[in-house]
């Protein structure tokens, strides 16, 4: 079986009562259009005292499961305890994070074509958006300076 690139994404929500909000619709659309597939999903909550609790889908309240269900997550336990601890440490008090491990289904057809051509992948790297923004800003500054 061929897999598309797999990414880990953690999103912090402003308090422990709001999960997903408007972003949920966009994420559901990506799943429904088979652009991505949710491989694992973990909810991490930090209370006012800094206590961190992680919940897999089967441990969530029925109301929250109903919100998340359209994402069709499969629970694989690939999000590790180290991932949960790192995200929990980064959370602000009284916030919730959704940790998503997702497969980029859009890339499978291309990857299969590459493999059929007997080519091999020698590098795949995700460049953080902030790095790109900073580089483009530096280029703009350099371009605006007279020679």
C-alpha positions as CSV (number, residue, x, y, z in Angstrom):
1,X,0.0,0.0,0.0
2,X,1.3,3.4,-0.9
3,X,1.0,6.2,1.7
4,X,1.0,9.9,1.1
5,X,3.1,12.3,3.2
6,X,2.0,12.2,6.8
7,X,2.0,15.4,8.9
8,X,1.5,16.1,12.6
9,X,-0.5,19.2,13.4
10,X,-1.4,20.7,16.8
11,X,-3.9,23.4,17.1
12,X,-4.6,25.4,20.4
13,X,-8.1,26.6,21.0
14,X,-8.7,29.7,23.2
15,X,-10.5,27.9,26.1
16,X,-11.6,24.5,27.2
17,X,-15.1,25.0,25.9
18,X,-14.4,25.9,22.3
19,X,-13.1,23.1,20.1
20,X,-12.6,23.5,16.4
21,X,-15.0,26.3,15.7
22,X,-15.0,27.5,12.1
23,X,-11.8,25.5,11.4
24,X,-13.8,22.3,11.8
25,X,-15.8,22.9,8.6
26,X,-12.6,23.5,6.5
27,X,-11.1,20.3,8.0
28,X,-14.2,18.3,7.3
29,X,-14.2,19.5,3.7
30,X,-10.6,18.3,3.3
31,X,-11.6,14.9,4.7
32,X,-14.8,14.6,2.6
33,X,-12.9,15.6,-0.6
34,X,-10.3,13.0,0.2
35,X,-7.5,15.6,0.2
36,X,-6.4,14.3,3.7
37,X,-7.2,11.4,5.9
38,X,-7.0,11.7,9.7
39,X,-4.8,8.9,11.0
40,X,-4.9,9.8,14.7
41,X,-6.5,12.5,16.8
42,X,-5.8,13.3,20.4
43,X,-7.3,16.1,22.5
44,X,-5.1,17.7,25.1
45,X,-6.5,20.0,27.8
46,X,-4.6,22.2,30.3
47,X,-6.5,23.5,33.2
48,X,-6.0,26.7,35.2
49,X,-3.5,25.0,37.5
50,X,-1.4,23.7,34.6
51,X,-2.6,20.1,34.8
52,X,-2.5,18.4,31.4
53,X,-5.0,15.7,30.4
54,X,-4.9,13.8,27.0
55,X,-7.9,12.0,25.6
56,X,-8.2,9.7,22.7
57,X,-11.4,9.7,20.7
58,X,-12.9,6.8,22.7
59,X,-12.4,8.7,25.9
60,X,-14.2,11.9,24.9
61,X,-17.7,12.9,25.8
62,X,-20.5,11.9,23.4
63,X,-21.0,15.6,22.5
64,X,-17.3,16.1,21.6
65,X,-17.3,12.8,19.7
66,X,-20.3,14.1,17.6
67,X,-18.3,17.2,16.7
68,X,-15.2,15.2,15.7
69,X,-17.0,12.3,14.0
70,X,-17.2,14.0,10.6
71,X,-13.4,13.9,10.5
72,X,-13.6,10.1,10.3
73,X,-10.5,9.7,12.5
74,X,-9.0,6.3,12.9
75,X,-7.2,5.9,16.2
76,X,-3.8,4.4,15.6
77,X,-2.0,5.5,18.7
78,X,0.7,7.0,16.5
79,X,0.6,10.3,18.3
80,X,3.1,9.5,21.0
81,X,3.3,10.3,24.7
82,X,6.3,12.6,23.8
83,X,4.1,14.5,21.4
84,X,1.3,14.9,24.0
85,X,3.8,16.0,26.6
86,X,5.4,18.6,24.3
87,X,2.1,20.0,23.2
88,X,0.8,20.0,26.8
89,X,3.8,21.9,27.9
90,X,3.3,24.5,25.2
91,X,-0.4,25.0,26.0
92,X,-1.5,28.1,27.9
93,X,-3.7,27.5,31.0
94,X,-7.4,26.8,30.3
95,X,-6.8,25.8,26.7
96,X,-7.4,22.8,24.5
97,X,-5.4,21.4,21.7
98,X,-6.3,19.0,19.0
99,X,-3.3,16.9,17.8
100,X,-3.9,15.6,14.3
101,X,-1.8,13.1,12.5
102,X,-3.0,13.2,8.9
103,X,-2.1,11.7,5.6
104,X,-1.9,13.9,2.5
105,X,-4.0,11.7,0.1
106,X,-3.6,14.1,-2.7
107,X,0.1,13.1,-3.1
108,X,-0.5,9.3,-3.5
109,X,-1.2,9.3,-7.2
110,X,2.0,11.4,-7.8
111,X,4.0,9.1,-5.5
112,X,2.8,6.0,-7.3
113,X,3.7,7.5,-10.7
114,X,7.2,8.2,-9.4
115,X,7.6,4.6,-8.1
116,X,6.3,3.2,-11.4
117,X,9.0,5.3,-13.2
118,X,11.6,3.5,-11.0
119,X,12.5,6.9,-9.4
120,X,13.2,7.3,-5.7
121,X,12.5,10.0,-3.3
122,X,15.8,11.5,-2.0
123,X,14.4,14.4,0.1
124,X,11.1,15.4,1.4
125,X,11.0,18.2,3.9
126,X,8.3,20.6,5.2
127,X,9.5,24.2,5.4
128,X,7.8,26.1,8.2
129,X,5.7,28.9,7.0
130,X,7.5,31.4,9.2
131,X,10.8,30.6,7.5
132,X,9.3,31.3,4.1
133,X,7.7,34.6,5.3
134,X,11.0,35.8,6.8
135,X,12.9,34.8,3.6
136,X,10.5,36.6,1.4
137,X,10.7,39.7,3.6
138,X,14.5,39.6,3.4
139,X,14.3,39.4,-0.4
140,X,11.9,42.3,-0.5
141,X,14.2,44.4,1.6
142,X,17.2,43.6,-0.5
143,X,15.2,44.3,-3.7
144,X,14.2,47.7,-2.4
145,X,17.8,48.8,-1.7
146,X,19.6,50.6,-4.5
147,X,22.7,48.9,-5.8
